[in-house]
């Protein structure tokens, strides 16, 4: 789900020397072989603070999601559809963490603010893959919560291991095809000398603004995917929660209602957090949101969200906390 903003950035003219460009030109444009990523701050003191903060986020995201995976894999009681999809979410968060934060930390400590053309396209591929995968996965998890609340006695039967594996496989395959298509289309474009990316990460909207020539095909594909991956998934998620609320209201006891709502509250919180950041990043720029605000929101879904997701599911879930205790006790022994 990647909407091209209609606003235009103002770029600083870059020296297109041989170290940054191919010696040959195409259509009178010098082909860029390196991009310059913009730092979060030019203030050395703030860079030190940001470095410490993002290093902490990186370590927390890595540790939290790794522990979630270990707890689910090592505890047979968590071998249920809900935790199977949660393990897929943890894998996505780990990929997102390693895609964005190492390069951001390298930029902050001043070692290198450049990224090669191949590295930028690789980062674009994984970010596109992660975004679509997470949207699809959250929709599948919403359906999982609906089945768990509306058909608790038949939950394991309706969502069998084979069906869960099939749904997860579809999510990963569709995300991979989408990312490959976007990356393939981007490699067909020329980048004519303007190599300063006004962002700390290679994202589709900012890269398209650097491209020379027509990007009409890219924009058409983006619009189609906005409708399918964004709107359709959002409507399916809303529909699932509408049915969930309807089922909860039919429960007579207050305790039963509380327990039913508790089973989906963590997922609902993650959905609200993720959709709000993605919508702000990829839809609102077309209505004039600022570049700096876009950076802040990108930090939320690429660094903060992977860190908070394990905490949200752990702190509100007794089964996961008990499984983590067993993992820690095993290690200590």
N, C-alpha and C positions, 0 to 999 in steps of 0.2 A: 504494500500500500504506500505509494510514493507519489505525492502530488507535486508537480513543478510549480513553484511560486511564480506569480506574475511580476513581482517586484524585481528590480535590477540592482546589482551591487556596484559599488564604485571600486575599481581595482587600482592598486599601486603598480605603476609600470615596473616590470622586472627586466633585468639584464639577461637577454637570451644568448648567452655565450655558449661556446661549444660544450662546456661541462654540463649545461642544462638542456641542450637541444641537439637534434640530429644535424649533421652538416648538410643534409639534403633537405629540400623544401618540397611541399606539396601544395599545388594551387597558390603559389606565392605566399604560403604561410609556413613559418618555421615550426616543426613538430616538436612538442615538449616531451622530454623523457624523464623529467623530475617535476614534482609539484612542491610548493612551499606551504606548509600548514601554519595557520595563524595561531599564535600562542594565546592562552587565556588571559595573560597579563604581561606587560613589559616591565612591571615593577619587580626587581630582584627579590625583595622581601616577600611580596605576595606569591611569587613563584615558589619560594621555599615552603610557604604555608600550603599552597595548592599541592605541591609534591607530597608533603606529609599526609594531607587529607586523601589524595587519590591512592597513595600507597596503602593506607589503612583500608580504604574501600576495596581495593584489589585483594588484599589479604583476607578481609572479611567475606567477600563474595566467593573467593576460592574455597576457604575453609567451610563456610556455611553450606554451599551447594555440594561440596564433596562429602560432608558429614550426612547430609540428607540422602545422597545416593548410597552411602555405606549402610546407613540405618535401614533403608528400604531393602537393599540386597541381602543383608545378613539376618533380617527378622522375617520369618515366614508369616507372622501375623499381619504384616504390611503388604503381602502379595495380593493386593486387591486392585480393581480397576482404578480407583481414586489415586492410590499411591504409585501405580504404574505410570499414569499420566503426569503425576507430580515429579517423578524421576526424569521424565522427558523434559519437563520445564527446567529442572536443575541442570540438565545437560546443555540446554539452550543458553541458560544464564552463564554457564562456564565458557561456552564458545564466545558469547558476547563480551565477557570480561577480557579474554585473551585477544580478541580482535581489536579492541579500542584502547584499553588502559596501558599496555606496555609502550605503545608508540606515544601516547599522551604524556606518560612519565618521562620518556626520553626527551620529548620536546621541552618539558618543564625544567628539567635539570640542565638544559642548554647543550646537550650533546649533539642533537641534530633536529632541525625544524623542517627538513626535507623528507619526502617520501618518493620512492621511485614510481615510475608509471605502472610497473607490474605490481608493486606493493599496494598502490592506490586502488587498482582494479581488484586485487585480492580482498582488500578491506571492504570495498563496495559489494563484492559478491557475498561475503559472509554477513554483512549488515542487512542486505536485501533478503538473504535466506532466513536470518533470525527474525526479522520483522514479520514476514509472512507466516513463518512457522508458529510464532507465538500467538498471532491473531487466530490462526486455525486451531491451535492447541487449546486456547482459552475457550473457544466455541465448543470443542469436543468435551472439555472439562465441565462446561455449563450443562451439556446434555447428560453427562455422567451424574452430576448432582441432581438433575431432574429425575432420572431413573431411580437413584438412591432414595429419594424422598417420596416419589409417587408409587414405586413398586419395591419397597424394601425387602419383601420376602422373595422376590424373583430377581433381585439385583445381580447376583453372581451369574444367574442363568442368562439374563438378557444381555449382559456385558461379559461375555465369555472371554477367555484368554485369546482365542483366535480372532474374535471381533476387535478386541483392544489392540492387538498387534497389527491388524489390518488398518484400523483407523490411524494409528501412529505412523505406519508405513506410508499411508496416503499423505499425511501432514508433511513428513520429511521429503517425500518425492515431489509433491507440488511446490514446496518451498525451494527445492533444489532446481527444478525446471524454471521457475520464475526468476531466480537469481542468475542462472545461466543465460537466460534470454536477455535480461537487463545488461549484464556484463558484456555479452556478445555485441549487443547494439552499441554500447558505449565505446567499445574498442574500434568500431567502424567510424567513429567521429574523429575529426582533426581538432587538436588543441593548439591554437596559433599564438604561441609566445606568452600569453597571459597565464602564468603558472601559479599565481598566488591564490590559494583557496582560503576564503574568509571564514574558516572553521577549523576545528582541531581534528576533524575526521573527514574521510572521503565519503560524502553522501551524494545521492543522485541529484537533488536539486542544485547544489552548489557546483557540481561538475558540469551539469548541462549548461550552466551560465558561462562556463569557460570555453565551450565548444564553438567551433566555427562552422558555418554552413547551416543547413536545415536540420532541425531536430523534431520535425513534424511526426515522424514515425514513433520516436521515443515518447512524445507527448500523448499520442493516441493510445499506445500501450499502457502508459501510466494512467490515463483516464479510465480505461477499461478495468484495470486492476484496482483502481480506487473504488469503483462501483462494486466489483466482485469481492475483493478481499476486505475492503473496509466496510461498505454499507451492508452487504449481504451477511457477513459474519456478525456485524453489530446487531442486525435485526434478528438473527438466529439466537444470539446470546440474550437479547431482550425478551424474545419469545420464551426461551427456556426459563428465565427468571419470572416471567409472568405466570407460567404454569406452576413454577415452584411456589410462588406466593399464594396462588389459588389453592394448591394442595395444603400448604401450611394453615391457611384460614379455615380449612375443613377439619383440622384436628381439634378435638374438643378440649382437651386438657391444656392448661397454660404451660405445664412442664414439657408436654409433647411438642408444643409450638416452639418453645425455647430451644429444645434439642434439635429440632428440624432446621431452624434458622442457623444454629451454631454450625451445623455440618457444611453449610455453603457460605458462611460469612467470610471466611478467609479468601476463598476464590473470588467472591464478589468484590472484596477490597482490592485484590490484585487486578481484576478487570477494570475497575474504576481508575486506578492509578495508571495502568498501562494505556488505556484508551485516551485518557485526558492528555498524556504527554505526546502520544503519537499524533493525535488530532492537532494539537498546538504546533507541532514541528512541521507536519506535512500538509495541513490544510489551511491553517490561519495565515501562513506567510503570503498566500495569494491575496489576502485582505490587508496586507501592510504591516504585519508584525515585525519587530526590529530584529536585527541580526544577533545582538547580544542576548535578547530574550530567547532566541532560538538555540543559542549555545547552552544556556542554562537548562532548557528543557531536554536537550540532547544528553546532557550530563545525567538528568534524572532517569532516562530510560536505558542509557548504556552503562551507567556506573551505580547509581543509587538503587534502581529497581532490582538488578541482580543481587544486590546486597540485602535488600529488605525482604525479598520473596522468601528466603529460608527462615528469616525471623518471624514473618507473618504466619507461616504454616507451622513453625515449631512452637512459638509461644502460645498459640491458641489450640494446640492439638496434644492431648494427653498421650495418645498412642505413639506419636513421633518422639515426644520427650522421653517416654519409657524406653523406646528403641535406642535412642541416643545414650541413655544411661547404660544400657547393656553394651553398646559399642565402647564407651569409655571404660567400663569395668573390664572388658576383654583386653583392651590395650594396657591398662594398668597392671593386670595380672601377668 
